[in-house]
Amino acid sequence: MLIASLLSSADNIDCQDDTCSSKKRAIEIMSHLLAANTEAITADAIYHGLLERERLGSTGLGKGVAIPHARMPGISHTIAAMITLKTPIHYDAPDNKPVDIIFGLLVPEDGNEHHLQNLSRLVTKFRDEKVCDSIRSTTDPESLFDLLLAIDDD
């Protein structure tokens, strides 16, 4: 699974964001990043879809990582974006540790199997401390995208 291929380009990455102070704000920022990749859904609709998924259970993985995701009508392929935070936020993660790496996914309503495979592969990659440490130490979107390309090749 290629993290960078899901992101498509560095334009879908917000590095070292310093405006994010809460889980809802993180989801709002993520909604706008994801909406920039489709004309089929508004940022508001994405925001509500991601919040609805969070109500079912936190998408915080632990170890400072969250993968907010939602099934959305009107899209034909997976859309992804990534945010790293300058200051970690509370995200209701199972280990109660604050989150500073957020990888957002939107998947087509009928994309069940492919969606689950992507989530599983993302979880595996983001559970690797070396990967996360490298992501955290990268300060600009282009460098982070290049790093993710290298991680994908491993």
C-alpha positions in Angstrom: 0.0 0.0 0.0 1.4 3.3 -0.9 0.7 6.2 1.5 2.1 8.7 -1.0 -0.1 7.3 -3.8 -3.2 7.8 -1.7 -2.1 11.4 -1.1 -1.2 12.0 -4.8 0.9 15.1 -4.1 2.4 17.3 -1.5 -0.6 19.6 -2.0 -2.6 17.3 0.2 -0.3 17.7 3.2 -0.4 20.3 5.9 2.9 20.2 7.9 3.5 21.4 11.4 0.1 23.1 11.6 -0.1 25.4 14.6 -3.7 26.5 14.3 -5.2 23.2 15.6 -6.2 23.1 19.2 -8.9 20.4 19.3 -10.1 17.2 17.7 -13.0 19.1 16.0 -10.6 21.7 14.6 -8.4 19.0 13.3 -11.4 17.4 11.5 -12.4 20.8 10.2 -8.9 21.4 8.7 -8.9 17.9 7.3 -12.3 18.4 5.7 -11.0 21.4 3.8 -7.9 19.5 2.7 -10.0 16.6 1.5 -12.6 18.8 -0.2 -9.8 20.5 -2.3 -9.5 17.1 -4.1 -13.1 16.8 -5.3 -16.0 18.9 -6.6 -18.4 16.1 -5.7 -18.6 17.0 -1.9 -18.3 20.1 0.1 -16.0 20.6 3.1 -19.1 20.9 5.3 -20.4 17.5 4.1 -17.0 15.9 4.7 -16.8 17.5 8.1 -20.1 16.0 9.1 -19.2 12.6 7.6 -16.0 12.5 9.6 -17.7 13.6 12.8 -20.4 11.0 12.3 -17.7 8.3 12.0 -16.0 9.6 15.2 -19.3 9.3 17.1 -19.1 5.5 16.4 -15.7 5.4 18.0 -12.5 7.4 18.0 -10.3 6.9 14.9 -7.3 7.6 17.1 -4.9 4.7 16.9 -2.6 5.5 19.7 1.1 6.5 19.6 0.1 10.0 18.4 -1.7 8.9 15.3 -5.3 9.2 14.1 -6.9 8.1 10.8 -10.3 9.9 10.5 -12.2 8.3 7.7 -15.7 8.2 6.2 -17.7 6.6 3.4 -19.0 9.4 1.1 -21.6 9.3 -1.7 -20.6 10.9 -4.9 -17.0 9.9 -5.1 -15.5 7.2 -7.2 -12.1 6.7 -5.7 -10.3 7.1 -2.3 -9.3 10.7 -1.4 -6.6 11.3 1.2 -4.9 14.1 3.1 -2.4 14.4 5.9 -1.8 16.9 8.7 1.1 17.0 11.1 0.7 19.2 14.2 3.2 21.4 15.9 1.4 20.8 19.2 -0.3 17.4 19.8 -4.0 17.5 20.7 -6.3 15.2 22.7 -8.1 12.9 20.3 -9.7 10.2 22.5 -7.0 7.7 21.4 -7.1 4.3 23.2 -3.7 5.0 24.9 -4.9 8.5 25.9 -1.8 10.0 24.3 -2.2 13.2 22.3 -2.2 13.0 18.5 0.1 14.9 16.1 -0.2 12.8 12.9 -3.6 12.8 11.2 -4.2 10.9 8.0 -7.7 11.4 6.6 -9.5 9.2 4.1 -12.7 9.4 2.2 -13.9 6.3 0.4 -16.8 5.6 -2.0 -19.9 4.4 -0.3 -19.5 0.9 -1.9 -15.7 0.6 -1.5 -15.8 -1.7 1.5 -13.1 -4.3 0.7 -10.6 -1.8 -0.7 -11.3 0.6 2.1 -10.5 -2.0 4.8 -7.3 -3.0 3.0 -6.2 0.6 2.9 -7.0 1.1 6.6 -5.1 -2.1 7.6 -2.0 -1.1 5.7 -2.1 2.4 7.0 -2.4 1.2 10.6 0.6 -1.1 10.0 2.7 1.7 8.6 1.8 4.2 11.4 2.5 1.7 14.2 6.1 1.8 13.2 7.8 4.2 15.6 10.7 4.9 13.1 8.1 5.9 10.4 6.3 8.2 12.8 9.5 9.8 14.2 10.6 10.5 10.6 7.2 12.1 9.8 7.3 14.2 13.0 10.7 15.6 12.2 9.8 16.7 8.7 8.7 20.3 8.5 7.5 20.9 4.9 5.0 19.2 2.6 7.4 18.5 -0.2 9.9 16.8 2.1 7.2 14.9 3.8 5.8 13.6 0.5 9.3 12.6 -0.6 9.7 10.8 2.8 6.4 9.0 2.3 7.5 7.9 -1.2 10.6 6.4 0.3 8.6 4.7 3.1 6.3 3.2 0.4 9.3 1.7 -1.3 10.4 -0.2 1.8 
